[in-house]
């Protein structure tokens, strides 16, 4: 199995350990990740809102690189996946829009014909690699740790873009991949109120101010009530929001949550026996020592 690897901008710059963990997990799963000269995706939450054609053309350039190597794309980031999947659908189904974009791409010697599919690494692991492949490689089980999954907005919204093949008759989709991965690693996937509520990260990006943590504080209250020991996310922005939300809750509200947050391949890498020091898990703002002590 072989994919063009799209790590995005935010994760390599802010949380390179996530990328290290992901590469090690995929190496152990016998999946080849090919590095190409990708640029920013770019995000739907700002560039698309300013100039749609610019957004679509930048995404098309990335898709054209994967097409040139006859590869589909796997992404680490919810936002990158959302952008590239939506752009791929538009360019595959709207020939007029594709012609317009290709006129622009011609200036840099590129062309996109609409042949690339895009997926996030989490559903790829559950659907295409399979949880049994994960189970077979677990050497350090999570020992029943109570772990809550937060999927994030762009992981599955809008469903018609992100998971069109999995929609219910009501045109809805409820993700389960992270919960299943937690369970196969030996943890307990905890259900909680407000599970699919946004973390509020985009508010901080576009508006700013301490009040943008209000959404994540609400989620943290429900997680605390359910006695969650750790949070697992598939998105760098969500990770940052849950960590900084706890830092700011302590600073502004005098509330200590202290619930460690993990990017999901960090948990897989831990369970696979990878040394946590090699991917920076001990450097999280919300300390992970109490979790590591339980499973190492």
SULLINNOR-V852222 format. One record per backbone hydrogen bond with DSSP energy under -0.5 kcal/mol. NH is the residue of the N-H (numbers start at 1). CO is the residue of the C=O. Records with the same first field share a line. If there is no record, write none. Layout:
NH=CO ; CO
This chain:
3=32
4=72
5=34
6=4 ; 74
7=5
13=9
14=10
15=10 ; 11
18=15
19=15
20=16
21=17
22=18
23=19
24=20
25=21
26=22
27=23
28=24
29=25
30=27
31=26
32=1 ; 30
34=3 ; 32
35=33
36=5
38=36
46=43
48=43
50=46 ; 47
51=47
55=51
56=52
57=53
58=54
59=55
60=56
61=57
62=58
63=59
64=60
65=61
66=62
67=63
68=64
69=65 ; 66
70=67
71=66
73=117
74=4
75=119
76=6
81=77
82=78
83=79
84=80
85=81
86=82
87=83
88=84
89=85
90=86
91=87
92=88
93=89
94=90
98=94
99=95
100=96
101=97
102=98
103=99
104=100
105=101
106=102
107=104
108=105
109=106
110=105
119=73
121=75
124=120
125=121
126=122
127=123
128=123 ; 124
129=124
130=125
131=126
133=130
134=130
135=131
136=132
137=133 ; 134
138=135
139=271
140=271
142=185
144=186
145=142
147=145 ; 188
148=230
150=232
155=152
156=152 ; 153
157=153
161=158
162=158
163=159
166=163
167=164
168=172
171=168
175=173
180=176
181=177
182=178
183=179
184=180
185=181
186=183
187=182
188=145
189=187
190=147 ; 188
195=192
197=194
203=200
204=200
205=201
206=202
207=203
208=203
212=209
213=210
214=211
216=199
217=213
218=214
219=215
220=216
221=217
222=218
223=219
224=220
225=221
226=222
227=224
228=223
229=146
230=146
231=260
232=148
233=262
234=150
239=235
240=236
241=237
242=238
243=239
244=240
245=241
246=242
247=243
248=244
249=245
250=246
251=247
252=248
253=248 ; 249
254=249
255=249
257=255
260=229 ; 258
262=231
264=233
266=263
267=263
268=264
269=265
270=266
271=267
272=268
273=270
274=269
278=275
279=276
280=277
281=276
283=280
284=281
287=285
291=288
292=288
293=289
294=290 ; 291
295=291
296=292
